[in-house]
């Protein structure tokens, strides 16, 4: 082989190597641009632990459930109550009782949803339920009822709030007793956006009532409404400073995204349908964090533990952690992304987080023995 030929081959190899390096650099540069362009409009979401990294730390509490929606722990017992959106309550524990709730209308997003035990449950045995049903005219409504749980029966039904607007979608549904002893309820706009801005309507709100359904004297609008301008809030939790937080579903369709995490204060307007995302308007609150228009969380239930809010993501298929920096700032991280499919509810109990899947709700891909309740320690999520 001549010297000229050898030189040409070496030169060609050098050019090829440089091209590969340059191509890799351009690929990295392009990827970086893509990551920047499709980032959430608030702080970026880091990826946390994956189930495959900690599979020995994730325990299965229950399986073969049908759209589990809420989880509650019976005081003085190892038993857990779980609502299934189809209209039953499963008692997970020694006796495995199932309670059927009459009149439940299971719709696309409605059905048997919220469940809360009275703070003095050990004394009065009161259980509160939120579910979709029909009134005497045959129209869908959401109602809140109280029952007494006595051994294996639910009895002494009492209506706490009737005629909350309902529809096939946007029904809210979360119940929780706050540190003040009042019952808080999230409702959706039931597909009629303007209801959220009407403080005389119970739709698109966070409500607050006594354990008998009466209006507390310091409620801001002389009715059950505590805050308004909500599209479809489905998660509420209080932090260690007693501050109330809520998750909320943003728009769907061509304007999908803009899911929200809000710091909730009495009497405040959270903007739907006037503002979304980071938009501002006089007299309206902008969310502390929101998903932007390139990502959808579809957030469900939420719990507080050790300085962070944890909320479940349905479409986002993640357990989101929002580390609280202040009432106006959080740092977001996503755990278990895609590992368990759609996630509905997260509950904190004795340094354990309980997480429910929602793969049988008609919008997911059921895995073996779905739906599940999983349990793991908060420390499992530490990297």
C-alpha positions as CSV (number, residue, x, y, z in Angstrom):
1,X,0.0,0.0,0.0
2,X,1.4,3.4,-1.0
3,X,2.1,6.2,1.5
4,X,-0.5,8.3,-0.2
5,X,-3.2,5.6,0.2
6,X,-2.2,5.0,3.8
7,X,-2.4,8.7,4.6
8,X,-5.8,9.0,2.9
9,X,-7.2,6.1,4.9
10,X,-5.9,7.6,8.2
11,X,-7.3,11.0,7.3
12,X,-10.7,9.3,6.5
13,X,-10.7,7.5,9.8
14,X,-9.9,10.8,11.6
15,X,-12.8,12.5,9.8
16,X,-15.2,9.7,10.7
17,X,-14.1,9.8,14.3
18,X,-14.7,13.5,14.5
19,X,-18.1,13.1,12.8
20,X,-19.1,10.5,15.4
21,X,-18.0,12.8,18.3
22,X,-19.7,15.8,16.7
23,X,-22.8,13.7,16.1
24,X,-22.9,12.6,19.7
25,X,-22.4,16.2,20.8
26,X,-25.3,17.3,18.5
27,X,-27.5,14.5,19.8
28,X,-26.8,15.5,23.4
29,X,-27.4,19.2,22.5
30,X,-30.7,18.3,20.8
31,X,-31.7,16.2,23.7
32,X,-30.9,19.0,26.1
33,X,-33.1,21.4,23.9
34,X,-35.9,18.8,24.0
35,X,-35.7,18.4,27.7
36,X,-35.8,22.2,28.1
37,X,-38.6,22.8,25.7
38,X,-40.9,20.1,27.3
39,X,-40.1,20.9,30.9
40,X,-42.9,21.8,33.3
41,X,-43.5,25.6,33.5
42,X,-42.8,25.5,37.2
43,X,-39.7,23.9,38.8
44,X,-38.5,20.8,37.0
45,X,-39.5,17.4,38.3
46,X,-36.7,15.1,39.3
47,X,-37.1,11.4,39.0
48,X,-37.0,9.5,42.3
49,X,-36.7,5.9,43.2
50,X,-38.2,3.1,41.1
51,X,-39.9,0.0,42.4
52,X,-37.4,-2.2,40.8
53,X,-34.7,-0.7,43.0
54,X,-36.5,-1.3,46.2
55,X,-38.8,-4.3,45.4
56,X,-38.1,-5.9,48.7
57,X,-39.3,-2.7,50.5
58,X,-42.7,-2.6,48.8
59,X,-45.4,-4.8,50.4
60,X,-48.8,-5.7,48.9
61,X,-51.6,-5.0,51.4
62,X,-54.5,-6.0,49.1
63,X,-55.1,-7.0,45.5
64,X,-58.0,-7.8,43.1
65,X,-59.8,-4.6,44.1
66,X,-62.2,-2.8,41.7
67,X,-61.2,0.9,41.3
68,X,-60.2,1.5,45.0
69,X,-60.7,5.2,45.8
70,X,-60.1,5.8,49.5
71,X,-58.3,4.1,52.4
72,X,-59.0,4.6,56.1
73,X,-57.7,2.8,59.2
74,X,-60.0,1.6,62.0
75,X,-58.6,2.8,65.4
76,X,-57.7,0.0,67.8
77,X,-57.7,-2.5,64.9
78,X,-55.4,-3.8,62.2
79,X,-58.3,-3.5,59.8
80,X,-58.5,-1.1,56.8
81,X,-61.6,0.2,55.0
82,X,-61.3,0.7,51.3
83,X,-64.0,2.2,49.1
84,X,-64.5,0.8,45.6
85,X,-66.0,3.2,43.1
86,X,-68.5,0.5,42.0
87,X,-70.3,0.9,45.3
88,X,-68.7,-1.4,47.9
89,X,-66.5,-1.0,50.9
90,X,-64.0,-3.7,51.5
91,X,-62.7,-4.3,55.0
92,X,-59.2,-5.6,54.7
93,X,-58.2,-7.6,57.8
94,X,-59.2,-10.5,59.8
95,X,-62.8,-11.0,58.7
96,X,-62.8,-9.7,55.2
97,X,-66.3,-8.1,55.3
98,X,-67.8,-6.3,52.2
99,X,-70.4,-3.6,52.7
100,X,-72.6,-2.7,49.8
101,X,-73.8,0.9,49.6
102,X,-77.2,1.2,48.1
103,X,-78.0,3.7,45.3
104,X,-74.5,4.3,44.1
105,X,-74.3,5.3,40.4
106,X,-70.9,4.3,39.0
107,X,-70.1,6.7,36.1
108,X,-66.9,7.6,34.2
109,X,-65.5,9.4,37.3
110,X,-68.3,9.2,39.8
111,X,-69.5,6.5,42.2
112,X,-68.5,5.6,45.7
113,X,-65.5,7.8,46.4
114,X,-64.6,9.6,49.7
115,X,-64.4,8.0,53.1
116,X,-63.6,9.5,56.4
117,X,-63.8,8.3,60.0
118,X,-64.9,10.7,62.7
119,X,-62.0,12.0,64.9
120,X,-63.8,10.3,67.9
121,X,-64.6,7.1,66.0
122,X,-63.6,5.0,68.9
123,X,-66.5,6.5,70.8
124,X,-69.2,7.1,68.2
125,X,-68.3,4.7,65.3
126,X,-69.2,7.3,62.7
127,X,-68.2,6.7,59.1
128,X,-68.7,9.4,56.4
129,X,-69.1,8.5,52.7
130,X,-69.2,10.6,49.5
131,X,-70.9,9.1,46.5
132,X,-72.8,9.7,43.2
133,X,-76.4,8.7,43.1
134,X,-79.7,9.9,41.6
135,X,-82.4,12.1,43.1
136,X,-86.1,11.5,42.8
137,X,-86.2,13.3,39.4
138,X,-83.6,10.9,38.1
139,X,-80.8,13.4,37.9
140,X,-77.2,12.7,39.1
141,X,-76.2,14.2,42.4
142,X,-73.4,13.7,44.8
143,X,-74.3,13.2,48.4
144,X,-72.5,12.8,51.8
145,X,-73.9,10.4,54.3
146,X,-72.9,9.3,57.8
147,X,-73.2,5.7,59.0
148,X,-72.5,3.9,62.3
149,X,-70.1,1.0,61.9
150,X,-71.0,-1.6,64.4
151,X,-69.1,-4.8,64.1
152,X,-70.0,-6.1,60.6
153,X,-72.8,-3.7,59.8
154,X,-73.4,-0.1,58.6
155,X,-76.5,1.4,60.1
156,X,-78.2,4.7,61.2
157,X,-77.8,6.5,57.9
158,X,-77.9,10.3,58.1
159,X,-77.6,12.7,55.2
160,X,-74.9,15.3,55.9
161,X,-75.1,17.2,52.5
162,X,-77.4,16.4,49.7
163,X,-77.7,17.7,46.1
164,X,-74.0,18.5,45.4
165,X,-74.0,18.9,41.6
166,X,-72.8,15.8,39.8
167,X,-72.1,14.5,36.3
168,X,-70.3,11.6,34.6
169,X,-67.0,13.5,35.2
170,X,-65.6,16.2,37.5
171,X,-67.2,15.0,40.8
172,X,-64.4,15.7,43.2
173,X,-65.0,13.3,46.1
174,X,-62.4,13.6,48.8
175,X,-63.4,13.8,52.5
176,X,-61.1,14.6,55.5
177,X,-61.5,16.0,59.0
178,X,-59.2,18.9,59.5
179,X,-57.2,19.9,62.6
180,X,-60.1,22.2,63.6
181,X,-62.5,19.2,63.8
182,X,-64.6,20.2,60.8
183,X,-65.2,18.0,57.8
184,X,-63.7,19.2,54.5
185,X,-65.0,18.1,51.1
186,X,-63.7,18.5,47.6
187,X,-66.3,18.9,44.8
188,X,-65.9,19.2,41.0
189,X,-67.6,21.7,38.6
190,X,-69.7,18.8,37.2
191,X,-68.8,19.9,33.7
192,X,-70.3,23.4,34.1
193,X,-67.2,25.7,34.5
194,X,-69.1,28.8,35.6
195,X,-70.3,27.0,38.8
196,X,-66.8,27.2,40.2
197,X,-67.0,31.0,40.4
198,X,-70.5,31.0,41.9
199,X,-70.1,31.0,45.7
200,X,-73.8,30.0,46.1
201,X,-73.2,26.7,44.3
202,X,-71.5,23.7,46.0
203,X,-69.8,22.7,42.7
204,X,-66.1,23.5,42.1
205,X,-65.4,24.1,45.7
206,X,-63.8,23.0,48.9
207,X,-66.5,22.7,51.5
208,X,-66.3,22.8,55.3
209,X,-69.1,21.6,57.6
210,X,-69.6,20.3,61.1
211,X,-69.9,16.6,61.8
212,X,-73.7,17.0,61.6
213,X,-73.5,18.9,58.3
214,X,-74.1,22.4,59.7
215,X,-72.3,25.5,58.5
216,X,-69.5,26.7,60.8
217,X,-70.1,30.3,62.0
218,X,-66.8,31.5,60.5
219,X,-67.3,30.1,57.0
220,X,-66.8,33.0,54.5
221,X,-70.0,32.9,52.5
222,X,-72.6,31.9,55.1
223,X,-72.9,28.4,53.6
224,X,-70.7,25.3,53.3
225,X,-68.2,26.9,50.8
226,X,-64.7,27.3,52.2
227,X,-62.8,28.1,49.0
228,X,-63.9,28.4,45.3
229,X,-62.6,28.5,41.7
230,X,-61.7,24.8,41.6
231,X,-62.2,22.6,38.6
232,X,-61.9,19.1,40.1
233,X,-60.0,18.9,43.4
234,X,-59.4,15.3,44.5
235,X,-56.7,15.5,47.2
236,X,-56.4,17.5,50.5
237,X,-53.9,17.4,53.3
238,X,-52.6,19.5,56.2
239,X,-48.9,20.0,56.9
240,X,-47.3,20.2,60.3
241,X,-48.0,23.9,60.5
242,X,-51.7,23.3,60.0
243,X,-51.8,24.6,56.5
244,X,-54.3,23.1,54.0
245,X,-53.1,22.0,50.6
246,X,-55.1,20.6,47.7
247,X,-54.5,18.9,44.3
248,X,-56.6,19.7,41.3
249,X,-57.1,18.4,37.8
250,X,-56.5,20.8,35.0
251,X,-58.3,20.9,31.6
252,X,-58.4,18.0,29.2
253,X,-58.8,17.7,25.5
254,X,-56.8,20.1,23.3
255,X,-55.8,22.2,26.3
256,X,-54.7,19.3,28.5
257,X,-52.4,19.9,31.4
258,X,-52.2,22.6,34.0
259,X,-52.8,20.3,36.9
260,X,-52.3,22.1,40.2
261,X,-51.0,22.0,43.8
262,X,-52.6,24.8,45.8
263,X,-52.1,26.2,49.2
264,X,-55.7,26.7,50.4
265,X,-56.9,29.7,52.5
266,X,-60.4,30.4,53.6
267,X,-62.5,32.5,51.2
268,X,-60.0,32.6,48.5
269,X,-60.6,32.2,44.7
270,X,-58.4,29.7,42.9
271,X,-59.2,30.9,39.4
272,X,-61.1,28.2,37.4
273,X,-62.1,28.8,34.6
274,X,-60.7,32.3,34.4
275,X,-57.0,31.5,34.8
276,X,-54.8,28.4,34.5
277,X,-51.2,27.5,34.9
278,X,-49.1,30.5,36.0
279,X,-51.6,33.0,34.8
280,X,-52.6,35.8,37.3
281,X,-55.8,37.8,37.8
282,X,-56.8,40.2,40.5
283,X,-58.4,38.5,43.4
284,X,-57.4,35.0,42.2
285,X,-54.7,32.6,43.5
286,X,-52.1,31.1,41.2
287,X,-51.1,27.6,42.1
288,X,-47.9,26.9,44.1
289,X,-47.0,24.3,41.5
290,X,-48.6,23.3,38.2
291,X,-47.8,20.7,35.5
292,X,-47.7,23.1,32.5
293,X,-49.1,22.2,29.1
294,X,-46.5,19.5,28.2
295,X,-47.3,17.2,31.1
296,X,-50.3,15.8,32.9
297,X,-50.3,14.6,36.5
298,X,-54.1,14.0,36.9
299,X,-53.5,14.2,40.6
300,X,-55.6,12.2,43.1
301,X,-55.2,11.7,46.9
302,X,-52.6,13.4,48.9
303,X,-50.8,12.9,52.3
304,X,-48.2,14.8,54.3
305,X,-45.1,13.3,55.9
306,X,-41.8,14.6,57.1
307,X,-41.8,18.0,55.4
308,X,-43.3,16.8,52.0
309,X,-46.6,16.4,50.4
310,X,-47.1,13.1,48.5
311,X,-49.8,13.0,45.8
312,X,-50.8,10.2,43.5
313,X,-50.8,10.7,39.7
314,X,-53.3,8.9,37.5
315,X,-52.2,9.8,34.0
316,X,-48.8,10.7,35.3
317,X,-48.5,7.2,36.7
318,X,-46.2,8.5,39.5
319,X,-46.1,9.2,43.2
320,X,-45.2,12.9,43.3
321,X,-43.3,14.3,46.2
322,X,-43.6,18.1,46.8
323,X,-41.0,19.1,49.4
324,X,-42.4,22.2,51.1
325,X,-40.0,25.1,51.1
326,X,-42.7,27.7,51.9
327,X,-46.4,28.4,51.4
328,X,-45.4,29.7,48.0
329,X,-42.7,27.2,46.9
330,X,-42.2,23.5,46.6
331,X,-39.6,21.2,45.1
332,X,-41.1,18.4,43.0
333,X,-39.9,14.8,42.5
334,X,-41.6,11.8,40.8
335,X,-41.3,8.3,42.3
336,X,-42.2,4.9,40.8
337,X,-42.9,6.5,37.4
338,X,-44.7,3.9,35.3
339,X,-44.0,1.0,37.6
340,X,-47.5,0.5,38.9
341,X,-49.7,2.3,36.3
342,X,-52.4,4.7,37.3
343,X,-52.2,5.8,41.0
344,X,-55.2,7.1,42.8
345,X,-54.7,7.6,46.5
346,X,-51.9,7.9,49.0
347,X,-52.3,7.8,52.8
348,X,-49.8,8.2,55.6
349,X,-50.0,6.1,58.7
350,X,-47.3,5.3,61.3
351,X,-44.4,6.4,59.0
352,X,-45.8,4.2,56.2
353,X,-47.3,5.3,53.0
354,X,-50.2,3.4,51.5
355,X,-50.7,3.7,47.7
356,X,-53.6,2.5,45.6
357,X,-53.6,1.8,41.9
358,X,-56.5,2.6,39.6
359,X,-55.8,0.4,36.5
360,X,-59.3,-1.1,36.4
361,X,-61.1,2.2,36.0
362,X,-61.4,1.9,32.2
363,X,-58.5,4.2,31.5
364,X,-55.6,2.1,32.4
365,X,-54.0,-1.3,31.5
366,X,-54.7,-3.7,34.4
367,X,-51.7,-5.7,35.6
368,X,-51.8,-9.1,37.3
369,X,-54.3,-9.1,40.2
370,X,-55.1,-5.4,39.9
371,X,-56.1,-3.2,41.6
372,X,-53.6,-3.1,44.5
373,X,-52.8,-1.4,47.7
374,X,-49.1,-1.1,48.4
375,X,-47.3,-0.1,51.5
376,X,-43.7,1.1,52.1
377,X,-41.9,3.3,54.6
378,X,-41.3,7.0,53.9
379,X,-37.5,6.2,54.0
380,X,-38.0,4.0,51.0
381,X,-38.3,7.1,48.9
382,X,-34.9,8.5,50.0
383,X,-32.2,8.4,47.4
